[in-house]
């Protein structure tokens, strides 16, 4: 198993989870960096924020939303899902590959379930090739005119 240290950003809806609930996320992830960003609603996360996370060296980015049809702000969780899909598509387009972006719903089991899913996500990202944006080896394509 690949044991390289990862940097993961987790954007989460503060209506469903409190900051102290993520303290246990770091337990058992020695060597990895987990950056948590609290949002008033998961729908407030925007594509530039997600892209910036990857630009600053994130290997993976996760968004934690409230359950479908239970968003206090009408359909913020649906917006978060669509924005994550857009970023995943952009990552594939630039050659970083799929699997670095994930969305998790905070269901009835609460923070414990979400934290378990995030740990599984981190393990999946660990098995992906290292992020070329982080390692500085992004290939620049040159076009030549004949």
C-alpha positions in Angstrom: 0.0 0.0 0.0 1.2 3.5 -0.8 2.1 5.4 2.3 2.8 8.9 0.9 1.5 11.9 2.9 -1.6 13.6 1.5 -3.1 17.0 1.7 -6.9 16.9 1.8 -9.4 19.8 2.0 -12.8 19.2 3.4 -15.5 21.8 2.9 -18.5 21.2 5.1 -21.9 22.6 5.9 -21.9 24.0 9.5 -25.6 23.4 9.8 -24.9 19.6 10.0 -21.5 19.4 11.5 -19.5 21.3 14.1 -15.8 22.0 13.9 -15.0 19.8 16.9 -16.6 16.8 15.2 -13.8 16.9 12.7 -11.1 16.6 15.4 -11.4 12.8 15.2 -10.8 13.0 11.5 -7.1 13.7 12.1 -6.9 10.8 14.5 -5.3 7.9 12.7 -4.1 9.9 9.7 -0.6 10.5 10.9 1.5 12.3 8.3 -1.5 13.5 6.3 -2.7 17.1 6.4 -6.5 17.7 6.6 -7.7 21.2 6.2 -11.4 21.7 7.1 -13.3 24.7 5.9 -16.7 25.5 7.5 -19.4 26.9 5.3 -22.8 28.4 6.2 -24.2 26.1 3.5 -22.4 23.6 1.2 -24.0 25.5 -1.7 -21.7 28.4 -0.9 -18.7 26.4 -2.1 -17.8 27.6 -5.6 -15.7 26.2 -8.5 -12.9 28.7 -8.0 -12.6 27.7 -4.3 -12.3 24.1 -5.2 -9.8 24.7 -8.0 -7.8 26.9 -5.6 -7.5 24.0 -3.2 -5.9 21.9 -5.9 -3.7 24.8 -6.9 -2.4 25.1 -3.3 -1.4 21.5 -3.3 -4.4 19.4 -2.3 -4.3 15.8 -3.4 -8.1 15.5 -2.8 -11.0 17.7 -2.0 -14.3 16.6 -0.3 -17.5 18.4 0.3 -19.9 17.4 3.2 -23.5 18.3 2.5 -26.8 17.9 4.3 -29.0 15.1 3.0 -30.9 15.7 -0.2 -34.2 17.5 0.3 -33.2 18.6 3.8 -31.1 21.7 3.0 -32.0 24.8 5.0 -31.1 26.9 2.1 -33.5 25.3 -0.4 -31.1 23.4 -2.7 -27.5 24.3 -1.6 -26.5 20.7 -1.4 -27.6 20.1 -5.0 -25.4 23.1 -6.1 -22.5 21.6 -4.3 -22.9 18.3 -6.1 -23.0 20.0 -9.5 -20.0 22.1 -8.7 -18.0 19.0 -7.6 -19.0 17.3 -10.9 -17.7 20.3 -12.8 -14.4 20.3 -11.0 -14.0 16.5 -11.4 -14.5 17.1 -15.2 -11.9 19.9 -15.2 -9.4 17.7 -13.4 -9.8 14.9 -16.0 -9.5 17.5 -18.8 -6.2 18.8 -17.5 -4.8 15.3 -17.0 -5.0 15.0 -13.2 -7.4 12.1 -13.5 -10.7 11.3 -11.8 -11.3 10.4 -8.2 -9.8 13.5 -6.5 -13.1 15.1 -5.8 -15.9 13.7 -3.6 -19.2 14.7 -2.0 -20.6 13.1 1.1 -24.0 13.6 2.7 -24.2 13.8 6.4 -27.0 11.3 7.0 -28.8 10.0 10.1 -25.5 8.4 11.4 -24.0 11.8 11.6 -20.3 12.8 11.8 -19.0 9.2 12.5 -20.3 7.9 9.2 -19.0 11.0 7.3 -15.6 10.8 8.9 -15.4 7.1 7.9 -16.3 7.9 4.3 -13.7 10.7 4.2 -11.0 8.3 5.5 -12.0 5.8 2.7 -11.8 8.7 0.2 -8.3 9.6 1.4 -7.2 6.0 1.0 -8.6 5.9 -2.6 -6.7 9.2 -3.4 -3.5 7.7 -1.8 -3.7 4.9 -4.5 -3.9 7.4 -7.3 -0.8 8.7 -9.0 0.6 11.8 -7.3 -1.0 15.1 -8.3 1.1 16.6 -11.1 0.0 20.1 -10.0 1.6 19.5 -6.6 4.7 17.9 -7.9 5.2 20.7 -10.5 5.3 18.4 -13.5 2.2 19.5 -15.3 2.9 19.1 -19.0 2.7 22.1 -21.2 1.5 21.4 -24.7 3.0 23.5 -27.5 1.2 23.9 -30.7 3.2 24.1 -33.8 2.0 25.6 -37.1 3.3 23.8 -40.2 
